């Protein structure tokens, strides 16, 4: 089964290469998040193909895909759905019926998620955690599998609403996209300024993705790897004895127990993607930046000293 997973991943990467140049590390992190069953926050400046990457990945998966463009006037019902008055013209009977919103999909792209107020951002909380939506006291299950991918622009703060910590904690990964290399940018300029149409072929369907996620959950993990992941998550908490003294002054709040869970789960996913039967500590270290960077709240001292969360994670791993 692991060899079949590796073959499927290779096919997905081959299809993505028709639209996406480079960004191999980002693609690997997205695929690990997919097979682990977590949600992903994609952060990068405009023009780095964040939306194109997610749409292309959606085309490689034979699942229902919906994009939600987050704007300041977006309401929670625009995401989850709402009740409308339905009338049967034959009988004259009237009743309220719930109409599904775009969140009723297998893959949801929350584009520029920080553009909408917190009340609308929170409409995704129940969907991301419980995979269901409640309206007028009635709970509706979401399709399985359910995967939320959100994009965010880190440099423009005017007219944006920072995601609350509770919302950020629902994302398994926070993946940062950097500028392409010189050779990659030359290739982008060459291939995207020509007249051509490329169609991506689906590689996995809903049943296969569900089977892969179940496989990842069954991957065995050594107690030493679990202990390392827990110690790493606890080392981000200033009040914890595991927090190093040289890091203590840079952190106001650290990662919660969900970070420990996601570190272990991500390590399983990386091992499965590499067709290895069990993860090791290096897999936990590989997952640490994506899992921890959005769960650490820096202190005023860290901000004045210019110490980023990425630097804090690097020091913890060192």
N, C-alpha and C positions, 0 to 999 in steps of 0.2 A: 504493500500500500504506500510506503514511503517513497519507493521508486516511481510509482504512478503520480504521486504528488509532485515530485521533482520534475517529472516530464511535463505535467500541466503548467507548472510555474515557468519552465523554459518556453513553453508555447505562448503563455501570456506575455512574457518579456519580448518575444519575437514579434507579436502583434503590436505591442505598445511602441516598439522601435519604429513602426511605420509612421507614427505621429509625434513621438517624443524623442528628442535627441539628448543623450546623456541622462543625468539624474538617477544613476543606478542605485545609489544608496537610498534615495527617497523611495524608489519603486520597491526595493527590498523591505523597507520599513512598512510600506502600505500593505504589501502582501502578507507580512508577518501579522499585522493588525487584522487583516481579513480572516486568516485561518485561525487566529486566536479568539475571534468573536468580539473584539473590542471596537470602539469608535475612535476616530482619528481627527485631530485638529491640524490643519496644514497652514503654516505661517510663512509668508514671503512677500516681498515687494511686488508691485504690479508688473505684469509682463513676463513672469517666469513660468507661465503655462500651468498654474495650479488647477484652474477649472478645466483646461484641456486635458490634463493628465487624468483627472477624476472621471470626466466624460469618456475618455478613451478606455479607461479601466472598466467602466460600466458596460461598454460595448463588448469587452472581452468576456463578460459574464452574462450568461443568458438569464437575466433576472430583470424585474421591473425597476426602472430608474426614473427618479423625479428630481428636478432641480428647483430649489426655492431661492429666489433672489431676495435677500433680507434688506429691507428698506425701513426708514424711520416711521412710515405710516402702516407697516405690516401689523396685523392683529393676530392674537393667538388662534382664533378660529380660522384664519387664512392658512394655518399650518395643519391643525388637527382635524378641521372640518366643523360643520355646524348643522343645526336642525332647520329644516325648511317645512313649510306647510304644504302637504301634498293633498290634492283633491282628485277623487275618482269621478270622472265626468259621467260615467254610466249610472252610478248609484248616488252621487252627491256626497259620499262619505269623505270626511276630512280627517287628516291625522298628521302629526309631526314625524318626519323621518330624518334620520341622521345621514348626511352626505359626507362621505370620506374626503378628507383633505389630502394634500400631496404627501403627508408623512406616511400614508398607507402605501408603502412601497418597500421593495427589498433593499434598494440603495437610495439614500437621500443625500443630495448635495446641498448643504446649507451655505450658500455663497455669500461671503462678506457678513458672517454671522454677527459681528460686532457693530453692524450698521443699524440694528433694530433695538428698541428699548428692552430693559430687563424683563418686563411682563411678557413679551413675546418670546424672548430667548428661553424663558422658563417653560414655555409650552412644550419644549423638547425633553424636559427633565424626566417625566414619567415614561415617555416613549423610549428614551435611551436606557433607562434603568430597568423598567418592568416589561418593556416591549408591548405596551398597551396604551390606550387612550380612553379617558373617562369624560363623558359629556352628559349633563343632566342626570347624573347618578347612575348611568349605564356605562359599563366598561367594554371596550371593543379591542380584541387582540389584533396585533399588527402581523403582517406576513412574516414568515420565517424563510430564510435568514433575514435579519434586519441590521442594516449597517449605515451609520451616519458619518459622513465626511464633511467637515466644515472648513472653510477658508477664512483667512484673516490677514489684513494688511497691518504690519507692525509699525509703520512710520507715520501714517496719517491719523491723527487723533481728533481732529475737529469733526464734529458730527458723528462721533462713534460712542459706543457704550461698552466699556470693558466688561468682559464676562465675569460674573461672580464666581467665587471659589467653588461653590457647590456645583456650578455648571461645568467648570474646568475639570473637576474631579471625575466627572462622568466620561471624560475622554481618556481612553487607555494610553494613547500616544499623542504627543505634540511634536510634529515633525517640521523642521525648518528647511526651507528651500533656499539655496544660495545661487548666486549668478553662475551661468555656465562658463566653462573654460574658453579660451580663445578659439581653439579648434572646433569646439561644439557650437560656439556662436556663429562661426563662419558657415558651418553646416546648416544651422537654423536659417541663416539669411539666404542660403542657396536653395534649400528645399521648400521654404514657405513662400517664396516669391515666384513660383512657377505654377502653371495651370495644370492641376492634376487632382484626381479624386481617389482617395484611398478608403477602402471599406475594411473594417476590422472584423475578423471572424470570432464568434463566441467560442470559448474554450471550456468553461464550466457552467453547469446549470445549478438550480437551487438545491436539488438532491445531492449533487456532488459536493457543493460547498458545505452543506450540513454534515455530510459524512466526513469531510476533512476536519471540520471543527470538532467532531466527536473523536476523531483519531488523535488530534492534538491534546485533548483532555485526557486521553488514555496513556500518553507518553509518561513513563516513569521518571521520577526526579530523585536524586540522592538527597539524603537529609542534610548533608554538608552544603549543597547548593541552596536548599531552602533556607538554611540558617544564615548563609551569606546574604541572601536577598532580604531577609527580615532585618538583619543588622544594618544593611545599607539604608533601608527605608527609615529605621529608627535613628540613624546617625544624622538625619536631616532635622530632628526635633531638638530645639535648644534645651529643653528640660530633661532630655533623655541622657543617661550616663554614656551612651554610645556616641554622642555628638562630640567630635574633636574640639579641643579648646580654641584652636586657631580658626574654626568655622563658626563657633558659637555666636560671636558678635555680629555675624553677617546675616543671621536668620531670625525672623520674627516668628514664623510658623512653618512647620515642616510637613512632610507627607504623612498621610494617614495609613491605616491598615490596607486600604485598597491598593496602595502603591506596592506593598509586599506581594499581594495577589497578582498584580499585573506584571511585576518583575519575573515571577515564576512562570506565569502563563506565556509571557513574551519569550523567555528562554526556551520553553517547550516549542514555541512556534519557529524560532530560528533554527533549532535543532532539526525539526521536522522538514523545514524547507531545504536543509542541507542533507537530508536523508540519513541523519544520525539518530540512533535509537534513544539517546538520552542527552539532555543538555549538561553543560558544565558551567563553571563560574564565569568563564569568558562570555558566555551567552547572556548572563545577567549583566555583566559590565557593558555589553553591546546595547542592551535595552535601557540601561540606566538613564542616559540623557533624554530619551523620548518619554520615559515614564515619569521622571522626577522634575524636569525643568519647569513644568507648569503647576507643580504642586508645592513649590518652595516660595514662601513670601519673604522677600528680602527686607532687612532692617534699614533704617535711615542711614546707618553707618555704611552699609554696603552700597547704597545709592550714591552717597557723597564720595565714596572711594572708587566708584565705577566698577564694582565687582558684580558681574552678571550671574544669573542662575547657572548658566553653562560653566562658568569658571568655578562656582561652588561645587557643582557635580564633579568636575575634573579633579578638584582637590580631595573630595571624598573618595573617589576611586583610587587616587594616588596613595 
